[in-house]
Amino acid sequence: MGRVGPAEFRHALRAEWIKLWSVRSTWWCLGTAAVLVPVFGVLAAASADPADAALPKAWEVADGGFDPLEPLRGMLLAQFAFGVLGVLVISAEFSSGQIRSSLVAVPRRRRLLAAKLAVLVPVAAVAAAVLAFGTFFLTQAVLPDALAIGPGDGGAWRALLGLVGYSVFIAVFGFAVGTVVRRTAASVTVFLAVTFVVMSALPAVFPASMRDGVGRYTFVGLADSLTALQPDPRPGVPVAALVLAGYAAAALAAGLLPAERRDV
């Protein structure tokens, strides 16, 4: 089995880029997020009560207050679109049998998977950044003047970057699930089950005294830490980012480490 050098890896990246944009599923996933996020944001911003201006700001109190980033919650609702995109980057080729042709061009399976991941991450990051920052400016323009904020107020820029980072994590996690499960329908089912069912139910498994603490380390709990306009949200931005990175690394390891030994 020949070694894949830098030039071959660049060719693999170019091929994966072409494949990503040549399938309709990519456009459907990104299109769904592009519609869902701003529409939800505008509707939420338009329904805001100007009287809420009398409330403390979300970054001034530990709990409660008015959250001017509430209209951006659609980014978390759209996480399924980023996750399914990650799943389809790999599972579509296994389901169609095209993976055999890809392995002829790039025999080292881990290199092939790395090329797919190297294309997925920047695409998800750019798409999430455009949605997060675009929807932020759009919704702040719709909010009453007394409620709107700028990107430098209350750590809004950090929260927006947190939304981008979490969206990338979800895409990578979906890719990892697709790498392990391989078949599209089963991969999407597992992704949705883990993200929306297991992570939601996990705190209930623990004693009542531990549930709040455990909930902070679920996917949504960590996303809240990354995107909250609060003073020192627990477990804190650096810890939340590291835990999400650990989740992604563990999921990727489950798919990448045995990749060379598995049958197509």
SVG drawing of the C-alpha trace seen along z (x, -y; Angstrom):
<svg xmlns="http://www.w3.org/2000/svg" viewBox="-44 -53 49 59">
<polyline fill="none" stroke="black" stroke-width="0.4" points="0.0,0.0 1.6,-3.2 2.3,-6.1 0.2,-9.3 2.5,-12.3 1.7,-16.0 0.8,-16.4 -1.5,-13.4 -3.2,-14.8 -3.8,-18.1 -5.4,-16.2 -7.5,-14.4 -8.6,-17.7 -9.5,-19.1 -11.5,-16.0 -13.4,-16.1 -14.1,-19.8 -15.7,-19.0 -17.6,-16.1 -19.0,-18.1 -20.5,-20.8 -21.6,-18.5 -24.3,-16.7 -27.7,-18.2 -27.5,-17.2 -24.9,-19.8 -27.1,-22.6 -30.2,-21.2 -28.4,-21.1 -26.8,-24.6 -30.0,-26.0 -32.1,-24.7 -29.8,-26.4 -29.7,-29.6 -33.5,-29.8 -34.2,-28.6 -31.7,-30.7 -32.6,-34.2 -36.3,-33.5 -36.4,-32.4 -34.2,-35.3 -36.3,-38.0 -39.6,-36.5 -38.1,-36.4 -36.7,-39.9 -39.9,-41.4 -41.9,-39.9 -39.6,-41.5 -41.3,-43.8 -39.8,-47.3 -40.6,-47.2 -37.9,-44.6 -35.4,-47.5 -36.1,-48.0 -34.7,-44.6 -31.1,-44.1 -28.9,-43.0 -28.0,-39.3 -24.3,-40.0 -25.0,-42.0 -26.6,-39.2 -25.8,-35.5 -29.4,-34.4 -32.3,-36.1 -32.3,-39.6 -32.9,-40.5 -30.8,-38.5 -30.4,-40.4 -29.0,-37.2 -32.1,-35.2 -33.1,-35.6 -29.9,-33.7 -31.2,-30.5 -32.1,-29.4 -28.4,-28.5 -28.9,-25.8 -32.1,-24.7 -30.2,-24.4 -27.5,-22.1 -29.2,-19.1 -28.5,-20.6 -24.7,-20.9 -24.7,-17.4 -26.5,-15.8 -24.0,-17.6 -21.2,-16.0 -22.8,-12.6 -23.4,-12.8 -19.9,-13.8 -18.8,-10.2 -21.9,-8.1 -23.2,-9.0 -20.1,-7.4 -20.5,-4.2 -24.2,-3.9 -23.7,-4.5 -20.5,-2.3 -18.5,-5.3 -16.1,-4.8 -14.4,-2.1 -13.4,-4.6 -12.2,-7.0 -10.0,-4.3 -8.5,-3.6 -7.4,-7.2 -6.4,-7.4 -5.6,-3.9 -4.7,-5.1 -8.2,-5.3 -7.2,-7.6 -5.7,-10.0 -9.0,-9.9 -11.0,-10.5 -8.6,-13.3 -9.1,-15.0 -12.9,-14.8 -12.6,-16.3 -10.2,-19.0 -12.8,-20.1 -15.8,-19.8 -14.4,-21.9 -13.8,-25.2 -17.0,-24.9 -19.0,-24.5 -17.0,-27.3 -17.6,-29.8 -21.3,-28.9 -21.8,-29.1 -19.9,-32.4 -22.0,-34.0 -25.2,-32.8 -24.2,-33.8 -22.8,-37.3 -25.3,-38.0 -28.3,-37.0 -26.8,-39.0 -26.8,-42.3 -30.1,-41.5 -31.9,-40.8 -30.3,-43.7 -31.6,-46.0 -35.1,-44.6 -35.0,-44.8 -36.3,-48.1 -33.4,-50.6 -33.5,-50.3 -32.9,-46.5 -30.3,-46.2 -26.6,-45.9 -23.4,-46.0 -20.9,-43.2 -18.7,-44.7 -21.4,-44.8 -21.5,-42.2 -19.1,-39.8 -21.4,-39.4 -18.4,-38.7 -17.3,-35.9 -20.8,-34.4 -21.0,-34.6 -17.7,-32.8 -19.0,-30.2 -22.0,-29.6 -19.6,-29.1 -17.4,-26.8 -20.3,-24.7 -21.7,-24.4 -18.3,-23.1 -18.2,-20.6 -21.7,-19.3 -20.6,-18.9 -17.4,-17.0 -19.4,-14.9 -21.9,-14.0 -18.9,-13.1 -17.5,-10.9 -20.8,-9.1 -21.0,-8.6 -17.5,-7.2 -18.4,-4.6 -21.9,-3.6 -21.3,-4.2 -24.9,-3.9 -26.8,-7.2 -30.1,-6.4 -28.5,-4.6 -25.9,-7.3 -28.5,-10.1 -30.6,-8.1 -27.6,-7.6 -26.6,-11.2 -30.1,-12.5 -30.5,-10.0 -27.2,-10.9 -27.5,-14.7 -31.2,-15.2 -32.2,-12.1 -29.2,-10.7 -27.7,-14.1 -31.1,-15.4 -31.9,-12.4 -28.3,-11.9 -28.8,-14.2 -31.8,-12.2 -29.7,-9.1 -27.8,-10.8 -29.0,-11.7 -31.0,-15.0 -28.0,-16.7 -25.8,-16.0 -28.2,-16.7 -27.5,-20.4 -23.7,-19.7 -24.0,-16.9 -26.3,-18.9 -23.6,-21.6 -21.5,-19.0 -24.0,-17.8 -23.8,-19.2 -26.5,-21.9 -25.1,-22.7 -21.6,-23.3 -23.1,-25.3 -24.8,-27.5 -21.5,-28.1 -19.9,-29.1 -22.8,-31.5 -24.1,-32.9 -23.9,-36.7 -23.3,-36.1 -20.4,-36.7 -18.2,-33.6 -20.8,-31.1 -20.0,-27.7 -18.1,-25.6 -16.5,-28.5 -15.6,-29.0 -12.1,-27.4 -13.3,-24.3 -16.4,-24.0 -14.3,-24.3 -11.9,-21.6 -14.7,-19.2 -16.3,-19.6 -12.9,-19.0 -12.6,-15.9 -16.0,-14.6 -15.0,-15.2 -11.6,-13.6 -13.2,-10.5 -15.8,-10.2 -13.2,-10.6 -10.9,-8.1 -13.7,-5.5 -13.9,-5.9 -10.4,-6.7 -8.3,-4.2 -9.9,-1.0 -10.4,-2.5 -7.5,-0.5 -8.7,2.8 -12.4,2.5 -13.9,3.8 -15.5,1.4"/>
</svg>
